[in-house]
């Protein structure tokens, strides 16, 4: 079984265990523009949760962070860095993303199965949408999931960090 299939199976097993309301959509490999993804999924751009791996450093802090936000928003690095007590933030390289998640960029799901990767979500995602759509560890599978089920299952740190 390939790494993307393993991630998809981990996600669906977790969702099934918690009786989450979700559906899986199979499709051709998607591009990297959120607009194209939202159109194909037939959802609002913001519902396509964006999952980004960040490296936060400084002041004795060294963290790998999986930040999740609506697809139509951007990260305010100062807010997020400040929350963790760091001084600077950078985006993980493709190799670092693969090492921390077993996913390629563009396939990153808003779940972490790695204790070295801390999950943080901007609460506006839950305030705006009853369902979120995201890549399920592959470029060819999308999950549309009830947002409250997601919140209950992952129990994220909720921090306002969008611009």
Helices and strands as residue ranges (DSSP letters): H 3-17, E 22-26, H 34-41, G 45-47, E 50-58, E 61-69, H 77-84, E 88-91, H 94-101, E 118-121, H 124-128, E 131-135, E 141-146, H 147-154, E 157-158
